[in-house]
Amino acid sequence: MNKFSLTALAREQLEIARQASSGRSAATVYGGHEHVLRQTLIALTAGSMLDEHENPGEATLHVLRGRVQLASGDVAWEGTPGDLLIVPDARHSLNAIADSAVLLTVAKSR
């Protein structure tokens, strides 16, 4: 069994994101390409974003720190710590309104 501190990992990834020219950083927490389930901690500095992209499969975003906006088409949802956002089955983007960390959970069919 493995145990992770998402709080510590969010803090670490935000420090890396602050140093990166893109304002972003990510680390796989669990899974990978060989697994159906994959969890990735994504850190974004305020004003940074993940440009519009395809849905990776069934996915959720758990906001750990900060404030984010998940947008798809003309619809947008804001998330703050403790919120769980369901990623739409459509192209979407993620914008950091404040320095933020989210846990992306994706279930992909093999």
N, C-alpha and C positions, 0 to 999 in steps of 0.2 A: 504494500500500500504506500502511496505517496501523499504527502500533504503540502499544500502551497498556501502562502499568505498572499491573497490577492491585493491586500492593502499595501504590503511591501513591494510587490511586483508593480503595482500601479505607480507608486512613488518612484521606483527605479526607471520605469519606462518613460515617465514624464520628464525626468532629468535628461534622459537620452534624447527625447523629442525636442527639449529646449535647446539642445546643442546642435540638432540637425537642421540643415537649411530648409528642409521640407516641413519642419514642425511636427513630424510624425515619427512614431516608433511602434513596433509590434513584437510580441513574443508568443510563440505557441505554448499554451499551458498544458494541453492534453491533445493527444491524437496526432493526426497528420494525414498525408495522402493515402496511407495504407489502412486508415480507419474510416468508419462511417461517421463517427462523431469527432468533431474538431472544435477545440476552444482556444481562442486567441485573444490576448489582452492587447488592445489598441490604445495608444496614448496620442492625443492631439493637442497642440497648443492653441490658444484662443485665435480664431480666424483661420486656422488650418482646416483642410477638408479632404475627404476621400471623394474624388470626382465620381460622377454618375457611372455605375457599372451594373452588370447583370447580377441577378440573384444567384448566390452560390448553392442554393438548395434550401430546405427548411432551416430558418435561422432566426435567432433572437439576439438582441443587444441588451445587456444588463449594465446600466449606468452605475459606475463605481464612484466616480468623482466628477465634478464640474457640471457643465450644462451643454447638451448637444441637440442638434436638429437633424432628424432623419427625414428626407424628402423623396417623394416619388411623384413625378408629374406635377400636378397642381396642388398636391396634398403634402402637408408636413406635420410632423409630430415632434414636440420638444420632450426631452428627458432630463431628469435631475437624479441625484444619487438615490438608489433604491428602485428606480423605474425599470420595468422590463418592456422593451419595445419589440414588437413582432415585425421582422423585416418583410416588406411586401414582396409578393411573387412577381416582381417587375423591376425594371431598372430603377436605381435609387442612388442617393448620395448621402454623405454624413458630414455635417459641419460642426466644428467646435465653437460654441458661443463663448465659452470660458475654457481655460486649461482643463482637459477632461481625460478620463480613462474609462473605457467600456470593455466588457467581456463579450466577445462575439462567439456564439455557439451555433455551429452548423452541423446538420445531419445530411450527408450526401449518400445517395445510393451508389453502390460500387460499380 
